[in-house]
Every structure is written in structure tokens, then in C-alpha cells.
Amino acid sequence: MITDSVLLELKDAFTRDLAAASSEEDFEGLESGYLKKKKGRLAAEMSRLPSLPPEERRGFGQQVNELKQELTQLLDERKKAHH
């Protein structure tokens, strides 16, 4: 379960942006802006990992991975519904 407040805010922002998306270009922008491995917002959150205390790293990493899977699924479902 995602409990990190920054990750929850990121999920809310993604959900709002996804609801407003209406074209393939919008969907690509969401994927690029949030999910890309090097430049997406989730990647930026993963960069916080080394600064966390060792006992928090595993849980935080799991939350980021869970959020990525959830956002990817939401995006895929929205793309299918759009076609």
C-alpha cells in the first residue's frame, strides 16, 4: 500500500492528467512525463532512495514500484477505452 505523501500526490496528479487526456499525444505525454525510466516523475522519486535511512529504502522502493504498476495499468486501460 502506498503511504508516502509525495507518491500519493503524484498519483493524484497523474489521475487528474489522465482524466483530461483525450488523444494519443496526451497519452504519450503522460507516459513520458511520469513513467519513463530516466526522465519521468517516478524516476525522480527513485532518486530519493539513497538519501533515505537504510530501514526505509526497501519499503519506499516497493511503494514506487507498486505506483508505477498502478499508473501503467490505468494508462493502458484508458488507452484501450479511448480506441
TIVO-2410 file (N, C-alpha, C; in nm, 3 decimals):
# residues 83
REC num residu      c1      c2      c3 atome chaine
REC   1      M   0.084  -0.118   0.000     N      A
REC   1      M   0.000   0.000   0.000    CA      A
REC   1      M   0.089   0.125   0.000     C      A
REC   2      I   0.048   0.222  -0.077     N      A
REC   2      I   0.125   0.344  -0.089    CA      A
REC   2      I   0.088   0.438   0.025     C      A
REC   3      T   0.190   0.476   0.103     N      A
REC   3      T   0.166   0.565   0.216    CA      A
REC   3      T   0.248   0.693   0.208     C      A
REC   4      D   0.351   0.697   0.125     N      A
REC   4      D   0.435   0.816   0.113    CA      A
REC   4      D   0.352   0.931   0.054     C      A
REC   5      S   0.352   1.045   0.122     N      A
REC   5      S   0.266   1.156   0.080    CA      A
REC   5      S   0.304   1.211  -0.057     C      A
REC   6      V   0.431   1.214  -0.090     N      A
REC   6      V   0.473   1.264  -0.222    CA      A
REC   6      V   0.425   1.170  -0.332     C      A
REC   7      L   0.433   1.041  -0.307     N      A
REC   7      L   0.386   0.944  -0.406    CA      A
REC   7      L   0.234   0.951  -0.422     C      A
REC   8      L   0.164   0.974  -0.313     N      A
REC   8      L   0.018   0.988  -0.322    CA      A
REC   8      L  -0.020   1.113  -0.401     C      A
REC   9      E   0.053   1.220  -0.381     N      A
REC   9      E   0.029   1.343  -0.458    CA      A
REC   9      E   0.058   1.320  -0.606     C      A
REC  10      L   0.164   1.246  -0.634     N      A
REC  10      L   0.199   1.214  -0.772    CA      A
REC  10      L   0.088   1.131  -0.836     C      A
REC  11      K   0.034   1.036  -0.762     N      A
REC  11      K  -0.076   0.954  -0.813    CA      A
REC  11      K  -0.198   1.041  -0.843     C      A
REC  12      D  -0.230   1.132  -0.753     N      A
REC  12      D  -0.344   1.222  -0.774    CA      A
REC  12      D  -0.324   1.308  -0.898     C      A
REC  13      A  -0.203   1.362  -0.914     N      A
REC  13      A  -0.174   1.445  -1.031    CA      A
REC  13      A  -0.187   1.363  -1.160     C      A
REC  14      F  -0.135   1.241  -1.159     N      A
REC  14      F  -0.145   1.154  -1.276    CA      A
REC  14      F  -0.292   1.126  -1.308     C      A
REC  15      T  -0.370   1.096  -1.207     N      A
REC  15      T  -0.512   1.065  -1.227    CA      A
REC  15      T  -0.585   1.184  -1.287     C      A
REC  16      R  -0.557   1.304  -1.239     N      A
REC  16      R  -0.618   1.424  -1.296    CA      A
REC  16      R  -0.576   1.443  -1.441     C      A
REC  17      D  -0.446   1.428  -1.467     N      A
REC  17      D  -0.395   1.445  -1.603    CA      A
REC  17      D  -0.453   1.339  -1.697     C      A
REC  18      L  -0.467   1.218  -1.646     N      A
REC  18      L  -0.521   1.109  -1.727    CA      A
REC  18      L  -0.668   1.136  -1.762     C      A
REC  19      A  -0.743   1.188  -1.667     N      A
REC  19      A  -0.884   1.218  -1.692    CA      A
REC  19      A  -0.898   1.326  -1.799     C      A
REC  20      A  -0.801   1.415  -1.807     N      A
REC  20      A  -0.805   1.524  -1.905    CA      A
REC  20      A  -0.749   1.482  -2.041     C      A
REC  21      A  -0.682   1.368  -2.047     N      A
REC  21      A  -0.619   1.323  -2.172    CA      A
REC  21      A  -0.726   1.280  -2.273     C      A
REC  22      S  -0.707   1.321  -2.397     N      A
REC  22      S  -0.808   1.287  -2.498    CA      A
REC  22      S  -0.748   1.247  -2.632     C      A
REC  23      S  -0.617   1.233  -2.638     N      A
REC  23      S  -0.555   1.196  -2.765    CA      A
REC  23      S  -0.433   1.108  -2.739     C      A
REC  24      E  -0.386   1.043  -2.845     N      A
REC  24      E  -0.264   0.962  -2.834    CA      A
REC  24      E  -0.146   1.048  -2.788     C      A
REC  25      E  -0.142   1.171  -2.834     N      A
REC  25      E  -0.035   1.263  -2.795    CA      A
REC  25      E  -0.040   1.288  -2.644     C      A
REC  26      D  -0.161   1.306  -2.591     N      A
REC  26      D  -0.176   1.324  -2.446    CA      A
REC  26      D  -0.127   1.202  -2.370     C      A
REC  27      F  -0.164   1.083  -2.418     N      A
REC  27      F  -0.123   0.960  -2.351    CA      A
REC  27      F   0.029   0.943  -2.355     C      A
REC  28      E   0.090   0.976  -2.467     N      A
REC  28      E   0.235   0.967  -2.478    CA      A
REC  28      E   0.302   1.067  -2.384     C      A
REC  29      G   0.242   1.184  -2.371     N      A
REC  29      G   0.297   1.284  -2.279    CA      A
REC  29      G   0.290   1.237  -2.135     C      A
REC  30      L   0.182   1.171  -2.099     N      A
REC  30      L   0.170   1.116  -1.964    CA      A
REC  30      L   0.274   1.008  -1.940     C      A
REC  31      E   0.288   0.920  -2.036     N      A
REC  31      E   0.386   0.813  -2.022    CA      A
REC  31      E   0.526   0.870  -2.008     C      A
REC  32      S   0.559   0.965  -2.091     N      A
REC  32      S   0.690   1.028  -2.087    CA      A
REC  32      S   0.712   1.105  -1.958     C      A
REC  33      G   0.612   1.182  -1.918     N      A
REC  33      G   0.627   1.268  -1.801    CA      A
REC  33      G   0.628   1.196  -1.668     C      A
REC  34      Y   0.562   1.083  -1.663     N      A
REC  34      Y   0.550   1.012  -1.535    CA      A
REC  34      Y   0.627   0.881  -1.531     C      A
REC  35      L   0.631   0.806  -1.639     N      A
REC  35      L   0.674   0.666  -1.632    CA      A
REC  35      L   0.809   0.635  -1.695     C      A
REC  36      K   0.867   0.725  -1.769     N      A
REC  36      K   0.996   0.695  -1.833    CA      A
REC  36      K   1.103   0.669  -1.727     C      A
REC  37      K   1.191   0.575  -1.759     N      A
REC  37      K   1.290   0.531  -1.662    CA      A
REC  37      K   1.389   0.639  -1.620     C      A
REC  38      K   1.427   0.726  -1.711     N      A
REC  38      K   1.531   0.823  -1.677    CA      A
REC  38      K   1.478   0.964  -1.650     C      A
REC  39      K   1.367   0.999  -1.712     N      A
REC  39      K   1.322   1.137  -1.701    CA      A
REC  39      K   1.183   1.153  -1.641     C      A
REC  40      G   1.115   1.044  -1.611     N      A
REC  40      G   0.980   1.052  -1.558    CA      A
REC  40      G   0.979   1.094  -1.412     C      A
REC  41      R   0.863   1.137  -1.366     N      A
REC  41      R   0.849   1.182  -1.228    CA      A
REC  41      R   0.873   1.069  -1.128     C      A
REC  42      L   0.838   0.946  -1.167     N      A
REC  42      L   0.867   0.832  -1.079    CA      A
REC  42      L   1.017   0.808  -1.065     C      A
REC  43      A   1.089   0.827  -1.173     N      A
REC  43      A   1.236   0.812  -1.168    CA      A
REC  43      A   1.295   0.917  -1.074     C      A
REC  44      A   1.239   1.036  -1.078     N      A
REC  44      A   1.287   1.141  -0.988    CA      A
REC  44      A   1.264   1.101  -0.842     C      A
REC  45      E   1.151   1.037  -0.816     N      A
REC  45      E   1.124   0.991  -0.680    CA      A
REC  45      E   1.221   0.880  -0.639     C      A
REC  46      M   1.255   0.793  -0.732     N      A
REC  46      M   1.351   0.686  -0.700    CA      A
REC  46      M   1.487   0.744  -0.666     C      A
REC  47      S   1.518   0.862  -0.716     N      A
REC  47      S   1.647   0.924  -0.685    CA      A
REC  47      S   1.654   0.963  -0.537     C      A
REC  48      R   1.541   0.966  -0.468     N      A
REC  48      R   1.540   0.993  -0.323    CA      A
REC  48      R   1.591   0.873  -0.243     C      A
REC  49      L   1.589   0.757  -0.304     N      A
REC  49      L   1.620   0.634  -0.233    CA      A
REC  49      L   1.754   0.638  -0.156     C      A
REC  50      P   1.864   0.680  -0.217     N      A
REC  50      P   1.991   0.679  -0.143    CA      A
REC  50      P   1.993   0.772  -0.021     C      A
REC  51      S   1.907   0.873  -0.020     N      A
REC  51      S   1.907   0.966   0.093    CA      A
REC  51      S   1.821   0.918   0.210     C      A
REC  52      L   1.746   0.812   0.189     N      A
REC  52      L   1.662   0.759   0.295    CA      A
REC  52      L   1.742   0.671   0.389     C      A
REC  53      P   1.699   0.662   0.515     N      A
REC  53      P   1.765   0.568   0.607    CA      A
REC  53      P   1.752   0.426   0.553     C      A
REC  54      P   1.852   0.344   0.575     N      A
REC  54      P   1.851   0.208   0.521    CA      A
REC  54      P   1.724   0.129   0.552     C      A
REC  55      E   1.667   0.148   0.670     N      A
REC  55      E   1.548   0.071   0.706    CA      A
REC  55      E   1.423   0.116   0.630     C      A
REC  56      E   1.426   0.232   0.566     N      A
REC  56      E   1.312   0.282   0.490    CA      A
REC  56      E   1.323   0.255   0.340     C      A
REC  57      R   1.441   0.224   0.294     N      A
REC  57      R   1.465   0.211   0.150    CA      A
REC  57      R   1.380   0.103   0.084     C      A
REC  58      R   1.377  -0.014   0.143     N      A
REC  58      R   1.305  -0.125   0.082    CA      A
REC  58      R   1.156  -0.093   0.068     C      A
REC  59      G   1.096  -0.043   0.175     N      A
REC  59      G   0.955  -0.010   0.172    CA      A
REC  59      G   0.924   0.100   0.071     C      A
REC  60      F   1.010   0.201   0.065     N      A
REC  60      F   0.988   0.309  -0.030    CA      A
REC  60      F   1.001   0.259  -0.173     C      A
REC  61      G   1.102   0.178  -0.198     N      A
REC  61      G   1.121   0.121  -0.332    CA      A
REC  61      G   1.002   0.037  -0.374     C      A
REC  62      Q   0.947  -0.039  -0.281     N      A
REC  62      Q   0.829  -0.120  -0.310    CA      A
REC  62      Q   0.709  -0.031  -0.343     C      A
REC  63      Q   0.695   0.080  -0.271     N      A
REC  63      Q   0.584   0.172  -0.298    CA      A
REC  63      Q   0.597   0.235  -0.436     C      A
REC  64      V   0.718   0.273  -0.474     N      A
REC  64      V   0.739   0.332  -0.606    CA      A
REC  64      V   0.706   0.230  -0.714     C      A
REC  65      N   0.751   0.107  -0.697     N      A
REC  65      N   0.721   0.001  -0.795    CA      A
REC  65      N   0.572  -0.026  -0.803     C      A
REC  66      E   0.505  -0.029  -0.689     N      A
REC  66      E   0.361  -0.051  -0.687    CA      A
REC  66      E   0.289   0.063  -0.760     C      A
REC  67      L   0.332   0.186  -0.735     N      A
REC  67      L   0.270   0.301  -0.801    CA      A
REC  67      L   0.293   0.297  -0.952     C      A
REC  68      K   0.413   0.259  -0.993     N      A
REC  68      K   0.441   0.251  -1.135    CA      A
REC  68      K   0.350   0.149  -1.202     C      A
REC  69      Q   0.333   0.034  -1.140     N      A
REC  69      Q   0.244  -0.068  -1.196    CA      A
REC  69      Q   0.100  -0.017  -1.204     C      A
REC  70      E   0.058   0.051  -1.100     N      A
REC  70      E  -0.080   0.102  -1.096    CA      A
REC  70      E  -0.102   0.209  -1.204     C      A
REC  71      L  -0.007   0.302  -1.217     N      A
REC  71      L  -0.020   0.408  -1.317    CA      A
REC  71      L  -0.015   0.351  -1.458     C      A
REC  72      T   0.070   0.254  -1.479     N      A
REC  72      T   0.080   0.189  -1.610    CA      A
REC  72      T  -0.051   0.120  -1.645     C      A
REC  73      Q  -0.110   0.053  -1.549     N      A
REC  73      Q  -0.238  -0.015  -1.572    CA      A
REC  73      Q  -0.348   0.087  -1.603     C      A
REC  74      L  -0.355   0.195  -1.526     N      A
REC  74      L  -0.455   0.298  -1.551    CA      A
REC  74      L  -0.440   0.358  -1.691     C      A
REC  75      L  -0.316   0.384  -1.730     N      A
REC  75      L  -0.290   0.441  -1.862    CA      A
REC  75      L  -0.330   0.343  -1.972     C      A
REC  76      D  -0.295   0.217  -1.955     N      A
REC  76      D  -0.330   0.115  -2.055    CA      A
REC  76      D  -0.482   0.101  -2.069     C      A
REC  77      E  -0.552   0.101  -1.955     N      A
REC  77      E  -0.698   0.089  -1.959    CA      A
REC  77      E  -0.761   0.210  -2.029     C      A
REC  78      R  -0.708   0.327  -2.001     N      A
REC  78      R  -0.762   0.450  -2.062    CA      A
REC  78      R  -0.736   0.451  -2.212     C      A
REC  79      K  -0.617   0.405  -2.251     N      A
REC  79      K  -0.585   0.399  -2.395    CA      A
REC  79      K  -0.683   0.304  -2.466     C      A
REC  80      K  -0.708   0.188  -2.405     N      A
REC  80      K  -0.799   0.091  -2.467    CA      A
REC  80      K  -0.940   0.148  -2.477     C      A
REC  81      A  -0.984   0.217  -2.375     N      A
REC  81      A  -1.119   0.276  -2.376    CA      A
REC  81      A  -1.129   0.388  -2.477     C      A
REC  82      H  -1.019   0.453  -2.506     N      A
REC  82      H  -1.018   0.565  -2.599    CA      A
REC  82      H  -1.030   0.519  -2.743     C      A
REC  83      H  -0.981   0.399  -2.772     N      A
REC  83      H  -0.982   0.348  -2.911    CA      A
REC  83      H  -1.117   0.304  -2.953     C      A
***
